[in-house]
Amino acid sequence: MYLVISSNPAKNPQAAAREVGKWPFARNSIWNLPIGAGASYGSANFPSSTGNGINTEDEMIMIDTANPLRQTYMRTGQWNATCSGGSDFGSFHVPDGLITPLTSGSFLPNNTGAALKSDGKTIQEGIWIARCSGTGPLYWGYGPLGTHDIYGLGLVGGAGGGHGGSGLSAVGGSLRHWELQGDEPIRHALKLTVPTKVLSKSGNGGRGYKWPAVRADGGYDGTDCYSYSGSTQIAVMGALLALPPSVDVDLLVSTPLARRIGHAMQDYGVYVVDTNPCWDPFTFNVENKGGDIVKSRWGYGFGDNPLSGDLFKLINRLNVVTNWDEAGFNSVKDSNGAQGVGGGAPRVSWAPDFGQIIVDPLVSTPLPTPTPAPIAGSALEAENMVIRQGYQYPSGNVFSDSTASGGKGISLLSNGYLDGQIAGPFGSLTVRAKGDQCNGAPNMVVSIDGVSALTTSVPAISWADYTAAYSAGAGNHTVRADFTNDSNSGTCDRNLRLDIVKTSTTSDVDTDKDGFSDKVETYVGTDPNKTCGLNTWPPDVDGDGTVTLLDMTNVANSYLTKTGDAKYNKRYDMDANGAIAIEDLNIVASYFLQNCATPQMVAVASRPDVNQFIAPISKVIEAETFKLNSGYADPGKNIFSDSTASGGKGFILWSTGSAQTVTTNGFGKATLRVKADVCEGAPKLIVKIDGKILYSQDFAITSWTDVTVDFAAVAGTSHTIRVELANDRYRAGVCDRNLRFDKVTLL
């Protein structure tokens, strides 16, 4: 919900009473609907870079009744932007000072845009718009294009909108000036112009587009560089793309604008509206001069690093929302805020009505303080704690992380704090935390019932334990964690992330302050009271005072062993969990070249690659050795011949069901070679190891493709690898949705 606390309209017009010129269209418009929990995702397979990088395209947005009425002229059929000719086309609200680029030689700016008619309601879409004087007339260069209602659904009638490739609106999805220079969330869907080579000409029955687009580019089905040549059939003009919920935007990218764009991509999505033929940038559509505003505000532009690199990370992870069509829209739009795109509960609240006060829930202002329910236990998951003060996203600050306890953590994104209840008695307290580093580490202050228990910097970029002695009696106690030194330089952003708070009835402290608790040191056999000397500091295996490659090698010699194995040595078990895996190597690497007298974790960039210490021994399990666990069993035909498959054969899942195999090999990664039979949508592929879901996405690639998952599997223990098809579809004589896989490679 939007919270009534405070706002700054000058900084973000969305944070005052909602004005139609600043935040247009109905709350159930295609541009304003958030993604729902029922959305299905299929990879768009967009690249992680292109030769021409990231670009912007200016859009002339003239939809504010505060702008004066100016004369306009329609130059019908004129595919250039010049200030002459044309017939009287009436008066529109045009801002003073707006001057457009003009056609000159081979320079042919699109100059898409839209203006509000004198009735204050009707938007006229246009292209090749020209204006040579800041107070003079405006010239429409082609059309007339379609019109639509600024209070409506954002769908353009007639000849369509300013985006020629799709017919979609020049207004909807544009990044406005205050969004590009502010700090607040972007609360609407975006739009993207993409290279022709990433869209499919055969998608959606060969139409090359889908609703809400009304067309594909002319020549989309040809053979030249103007045609669509992508192989992912669900990637078509008009597709709604989004970042799946599993993507942690704040971990993936670091620049503030990219993070805000990423959250909009995840909460609202981004529509494909146009193409860049014969060259390959990805283009963001911005309000006129938006690129200049970004460069002025942040010191770099869309096409400059670090922003362009961050934007490509987001683009590379975009998925197509596969269950979004006109029928779904008609159902969701009438749900009055109960559903989002794809059905199910919306990720964030719908837009408020026009005139309703929009209050920013993201400012550092104390929130109401309901008393959380007491937790009768000695552990408190951080995602169950309540943020009382600090910056919050509309969808919340809880994020998914497969390495976290319970698979989730919570972020403090500005100076602030959170708290919760934990049960006593206990003698020590451990907070598992990590930090987004930015010109220094985040600082964490932990208190119990208002009494300080722990103050520490958090230099760890992977989860690490921070322990303090603290005696508390029986009953429930309030544990509070403060983040006290937020920093944002424009190129990095310092944040504090918490996983879990645990207590112990005995004092499980780090007496010698070397980063390893007394409990861990007792297990591995080092002295918990000393940091230097033989068997004193766990990562300094050889006791020479410095963590070196030799220490890494010693630990690697017992890699993938466990208690009871001949090669297992608890001296190398850095997390004292009875098994030596990649985590133990990472712990040693995090102190690389550090001295025992001043032990500090080092940045990732300064750590050696732990994979160089692991012998690259792989095991291949052919798919035809898998056993059908559930689903349609076609005698002899679940195994099929394929000359392109390893061993000339593969396994097919004909219906919703699964196949599995069991191995006792130790491994850190599993790579499944798989392809899809697409039928009115892509098959949903689920990969599980030992019952844990490691991959779950719609998979639309019809040629053999590798899908890799991480999993720390200890040798000598049985591990079950399962491949599932979750959404079979069959239309007799038309198509059949199936999953085919070739092999699994364990490394």
C-alpha positions, -999 to 999 in steps of 0.1 A, spaced: 0 0 0 10 36 -4 17 51 30 8 86 41 40 99 55 58 126 35 64 137 -1 85 160 -22 65 171 -53 94 192 -67 116 161 -67 91 136 -79 57 147 -92 44 112 -86 48 119 -49 20 145 -47 -16 144 -57 -17 123 -89 -18 147 -119 -27 133 -153 -1 152 -172 27 138 -149 14 103 -145 -11 97 -174 -37 70 -181 -61 51 -159 -49 30 -130 -58 -1 -151 -40 10 -182 -15 -14 -198 12 11 -187 2 13 -151 -7 -23 -142 19 -41 -120 30 -77 -126 10 -103 -108 20 -134 -88 5 -156 -115 27 -143 -143 46 -170 -163 80 -163 -176 100 -175 -206 135 -164 -214 138 -137 -242 174 -148 -248 186 -112 -253 223 -107 -254 246 -94 -227 262 -69 -251 260 -56 -287 283 -38 -309 263 -5 -307 256 -7 -270 228 12 -252 210 42 -268 182 66 -261 154 80 -284 138 113 -275 100 115 -275 82 149 -276 57 145 -248 33 175 -247 4 164 -225 2 190 -198 -26 216 -198 -3 240 -181 15 244 -215 1 271 -238 -20 263 -269 0 266 -301 -9 263 -337 1 231 -355 3 219 -391 -1 184 -406 24 176 -434 6 145 -446 29 118 -460 60 139 -453 86 114 -439 110 141 -427 111 167 -399 110 202 -413 93 234 -403 73 243 -435 42 234 -454 12 214 -443 -24 222 -435 -40 237 -404 -43 209 -378 -56 229 -349 -42 240 -315 -24 218 -290 -8 223 -256 29 227 -265 56 237 -239 75 268 -246 112 262 -253 106 229 -271 128 228 -302 133 195 -321 161 181 -342 155 185 -380 161 163 -410 194 171 -426 209 150 -454 211 114 -442 201 124 -406 165 114 -403 154 117 -366 121 98 -358 109 126 -335 80 105 -322 57 122 -297 22 132 -288 4 164 -278 -28 171 -259 -56 188 -278 -74 219 -265 -101 197 -250 -76 187 -223 -84 150 -229 -75 138 -264 -39 128 -271 -28 131 -308 1 107 -316 27 117 -341 61 111 -358 86 133 -376 75 162 -354 93 194 -361 95 228 -343 121 255 -350 111 281 -325 105 278 -288 72 297 -291 64 290 -328 41 265 -345 46 227 -344 46 205 -376 34 170 -377 55 151 -403 33 121 -411 -2 111 -405 -25 118 -390 -18 89 -366 -43 77 -340 -57 94 -309 -66 82 -275 -78 94 -241 -52 107 -215 -76 92 -189 -80 59 -208 -62 26 -211 -32 38 -231 -42 19 -262 -42 39 -294 -70 36 -320 -71 45 -357 -37 45 -374 -19 36 -342 6 54 -320 39 71 -327 59 39 -326 57 27 -362 69 -8 -356 41 -17 -332 15 11 -333 20 16 -295 19 50 -278 47 75 -278 36 86 -243 31 53 -224 63 38 -210 86 68 -216 111 77 -189 102 113 -178 126 140 -167 120 137 -130 123 99 -132 157 102 -148 171 127 -123 153 117 -91 157 90 -65 122 77 -63 108 45 -78 95 44 -114 58 33 -111 48 23 -146 58 -1 -174 87 9 -196 93 4 -233 123 -7 -254 134 -5 -290 154 -36 -298 176 -49 -327 156 -68 -354 179 -97 -349 164 -106 -314 127 -108 -326 111 -138 -343 94 -135 -376 77 -169 -371 65 -161 -336 27 -159 -328 18 -179 -359 41 -160 -382 25 -126 -374 57 -114 -358 37 -94 -332 12 -98 -304 -12 -77 -284 -11 -49 -274 9 -42 -306 -13 -38 -337 14 -47 -362 50 -57 -369 75 -37 -389 71 -36 -426 93 -63 -441 96 -81 -408 93 -115 -426 119 -108 -453 155 -118 -455 175 -86 -452 186 -67 -421 151 -51 -418 136 -85 -411 133 -103 -378 159 -130 -375 157 -141 -338 152 -178 -329 132 -173 -297 96 -175 -309 80 -158 -279 101 -127 -285 79 -107 -308 69 -71 -313 45 -60 -285 57 -87 -261 58 -76 -224 92 -84 -209 100 -85 -172 127 -95 -148 116 -127 -129 111 -125 -91 143 -146 -87 165 -117 -100 179 -96 -71 182 -63 -88 202 -47 -61 228 -74 -62 229 -75 -100 235 -38 -107 250 -10 -87 242 23 -104 212 41 -88 194 47 -121 199 11 -133 185 -2 -100 154 20 -103 149 9 -140 155 -27 -129 128 -26 -102 104 -11 -127 112 -39 -151 105 -64 -123 74 -47 -109 57 -35 -141 77 -49 -171 88 -33 -204 70 -35 -237 88 -41 -271 76 -11 -292 100 -7 -321 132 -20 -337 166 -8 -348 170 -24 -382 205 -30 -397 223 -20 -364 220 -35 -330 217 -11 -300 190 -15 -274 172 19 -271 154 33 -241 126 58 -249 130 90 -229 113 124 -227 129 150 -250 165 157 -239 163 129 -213 198 116 -221 213 151 -214 195 151 -180 210 118 -171 245 129 -180 241 161 -160 226 143 -129 249 113 -128 280 122 -147 275 95 -173 250 87 -200 230 57 -210 258 46 -234 286 51 -209 299 27 -183 290 19 -156 253 26 -165 254 8 -199 270 -23 -184 243 -24 -157 215 -19 -183 228 -48 -203 228 -70 -172 191 -62 -168 183 -67 -206 201 -101 -206 179 -114 -178 146 -101 -192 119 -128 -197 88 -127 -218 56 -127 -197 40 -156 -217 5 -155 -202 -3 -118 -210 -28 -112 -238 -59 -92 -245 -82 -117 -228 -60 -117 -197 -59 -79 -197 -97 -76 -199 -100 -99 -168 -73 -81 -148 -83 -46 -156 -117 -52 -140 -103 -66 -107 -100 -32 -90 -65 -37 -77 -68 -73 -67 -48 -87 -97 -17 -79 -117 -4 -88 -151 -7 -126 -156 -32 -128 -127 -26 -132 -90 -18 -106 -64 0 -76 -78 37 -71 -68 30 -35 -59 -3 -16 -54 -21 -3 -84 -18 34 -92 -40 57 -71 -69 76 -87 -63 110 -102 -62 137 -75 -56 111 -48 -26 119 -27 4 97 -35 27 94 -6 62 82 -11 68 50 10 105 52 4 117 82 24 137 79 56 108 86 79 98 64 108 69 41 99 41 31 122 54 7 148 31 -23 152 44 -48 177 55 -79 158 43 -113 169 67 -129 194 88 -156 179 93 -186 203 127 -197 192 164 -190 192 165 -179 156 149 -150 138 148 -148 100 157 -113 89 129 -112 64 104 -115 93 118 -84 109 101 -50 105 118 -20 89 109 9 111 130 35 94 147 37 60 143 36 22 118 9 11 107 -3 -23 69 -6 -30 74 -44 -33 94 -45 -1 131 -50 7 130 -88 11 150 -105 -17 156 -141 -28 190 -157 -22 196 -194 -25 226 -191 -1 205 -175 26 188 -193 55 152 -198 43 162 -187 8 156 -150 16 172 -119 31 163 -83 37 181 -51 27 186 -18 45 191 6 16 196 38 36 203 48 72 176 32 92 168 1 112 147 -30 116 137 -51 146 119 -82 157 114 -105 187 136 -134 197 133 -158 227 156 -161 257 175 -171 276 208 -168 257 244 -160 262 255 -149 228 240 -134 196 251 -140 160 239 -119 131 245 -133 96 251 -104 73 269 -91 42 273 -57 26 272 -39 -8 305 -21 -6 309 15 -18 341 34 -7 340 14 25 320 -12 43 285 -7 58 284 -3 96 260 -24 116 249 -17 152 229 -44 170 211 -39 203 190 -60 226 161 -44 244 177 -10 237 211 -20 250 240 -20 226 253 -55 220 275 -53 188 290 -26 166 309 -37 136 317 -30 100 305 -55 75 331 -59 48 319 -94 37 302 -96 3 290 -131 10 272 -142 41 293 -140 72 286 -144 110 291 -115 134 289 -126 170 288 -109 204 285 -121 240 252 -109 255 233 -125 284 195 -123 283 170 -140 306 139 -160 297 111 -144 277 109 -125 245 135 -98 237 136 -71 210 166 -73 187 173 -43 166 199 -38 137 208 -3 125 226 7 93 244 39 101 267 50 73 248 49 40 267 61 9 258 65 -28 285 79 -51 265 75 -84 288 46 -94 282 25 -63 257 22 -35 265 10 1 238 -12 16 235 -36 45 219 -71 40 208 -94 68 200 -131 66 192 -144 101 197 -136 138 206 -166 160 213 -170 197 231 -196 218 226 -205 254 264 -207 257 287 -178 248 296 -186 212 318 -156 208 349 -147 187 374 -141 216 404 -133 194 384 -112 169 398 -131 139 365 -135 121 359 -171 133 338 -179 164 353 -199 193 329 -227 183 343 -230 148 379 -227 161 373 -255 186 359 -277 158 388 -271 133 414 -273 161 427 -237 162 433 -217 193 403 -193 199 425 -170 220 453 -163 195 454 -151 159 491 -158 149 511 -190 150 506 -226 140 469 -237 143 457 -203 156 439 -186 126 417 -211 106 425 -198 70 463 -196 77 466 -234 74 504 -236 73 508 -211 102 532 -187 84 511 -157 93 497 -149 58 469 -166 38 485 -177 5 479 -200 -25 495 -228 -5 467 -225 21 441 -227 -7 458 -258 -21 458 -276 12 421 -271 16 415 -281 -20 432 -315 -13 401 -324 8 375 -309 -16 341 -327 -17 348 -349 14 328 -353 45 332 -366 81 341 -403 79 359 -401 45 396 -410 45 406 -376 30 384 -355 52 404 -332 75 384 -310 99 413 -285 100 402 -275 65 364 -274 73 362 -236 76 325 -235 84 326 -265 107 297 -282 90 312 -317 85 319 -313 48 345 -295 27 330 -278 -3 333 -247 -24 322 -226 6 353 -235 25 376 -225 -4 357 -192 -6 362 -185 31 400 -189 27 400 -168 -5 382 -140 13 413 -135 35 438 -138 7 472 -121 14 459 -109 48 481 -111 78 471 -128 110 478 -97 131 451 -77 113 426 -101 98 402 -84 74 382 -98 45 392 -85 10 371 -74 -19 361 -100 -45 383 -85 -71 413 -92 -49 405 -128 -43 419 -158 -63 395 -178 -84 388 -209 -63 380 -229 -94 417 -231 -103 422 -253 -72 395 -278 -81 404 -306 -104 381 -303 -135 368 -338 -133 334 -341 -148 309 -369 -151 283 -372 -179 250 -389 -173 232 -396 -206 195 -388 -205 185 -422 -218 196 -436 -185 171 -415 -166 140 -433 -152 105 -419 -158 92 -408 -124 57 -396 -134 39 -387 -166 30 -404 -199 51 -435 -205 52 -443 -242 68 -478 -244 102 -474 -260 94 -438 -272 104 -418 -242 139 -425 -256 143 -410 -291 171 -410 -316 188 -377 -325 221 -375 -344 229 -342 -328 225 -356 -292 253 -370 -272 253 -407 -278 228 -402 -306 198 -404 -282 177 -383 -258 148 -385 -234 114 -368 -240 88 -358 -214 55 -361 -234 33 -348 -206 34 -331 -173 57 -352 -152 93 -359 -144 123 -382 -149 152 -386 -126 186 -403 -119 207 -409 -88 244 -403 -85 270 -405 -57 294 -382 -74 305 -350 -57 300 -319 -78 295 -281 -76 276 -276 -109 252 -295 -130 246 -287 -166 215 -300 -184 214 -300 -222 178 -294 -232 155 -282 -259 118 -276 -263 88 -285 -284 67 -253 -283 29 -254 -286 9 -222 -279 36 -213 -254 68 -227 -241 72 -257 -218 80 -249 -182 113 -266 -172 120 -274 -135 153 -288 -124 156 -302 -89 185 -317 -70 177 -335 -37 143 -320 -38 155 -284 -41 143 -263 -70 173 -248 -87 157 -238 -120 121 -230 -128 113 -211 -160 94 -213 -193 119 -227 -218 113 -218 -255 146 -227 -272 141 -254 -298 178 -263 -303 201 -280 -278 210 -255 -251 228 -258 -218 212 -249 -185 236 -248 -156 227 -248 -119 250 -246 -88 247 -272 -61 273 -284 -35 270 -322 -37 293 -342 -14 309 -373 -29 298 -406 -15 262 -395 -7 233 -402 -30 220 -372 -49 187 -373 -69 187 -352 -101 151 -346 -114 139 -329 -146 103 -319 -148 78 -306 -174 52 -286 -155 27 -274 -182 20 -299 -210 -1 -287 -239 -15 -308 -268 -37 -299 -297 -45 -328 -320 -31 -323 -354 -18 -288 -345 10 -289 -320 24 -308 -289 44 -291 -261 72 -313 -248 106 -312 -231 136 -331 -245 170 -335 -228 202 -350 -239 226 -353 -209 236 -339 -175 272 -330 -170 284 -328 -133 315 -308 -125 
